[in-house]
Amino acid sequence: MNQTLRRILLGCALVAIFAVGVVVGQNKFGQPKTVVHVVALKWKADSSAADRQKAIDGVKTMAGKIPGINNVWLKTLKVQGTSQDNPFDATFVIEFKDEASLKAYATHPAHDEWMKLYDPVREESRNHVATN
């Protein structure tokens, strides 16, 4: 094999290795068809930390009883822009299998039971629902 052909083959191999590295290094993401229900809330000023935690723990208990709930997120890491004008100080998220599961959740007896824990400590909440 002559020197020129070797250089061409080596160059092609290096380009191929670089291209594979670029493809492997790309961020992978999905667009699931599940439905996420994001709740931003403000606790009542006179509610206790224990009662607030019962309400949050109740989301997990409720999720175990209602078909179609895939996942829950219960730990607030950050609430952007909290102030007197934007008083929200906590959040949780419930992921549903589909829109029908979201609709069924609203009327499920386990939801009604959870609301007995949640309503007494909730001052205000805003709900956002999204899917792909």
Secondary structure, DSSP 8 states (H G I E B T S, - for coil): --HHHHHHHHHHHHHHHHHHHHHHHS--------EEEEEEEEE-TT--HHHHHHHHHHHHHHHTTSTTEEEEE------TT-SSSS---EEEEEEESSHHHHHHHHH-HHHHHHHHHHGGGEEEEEEEEE--
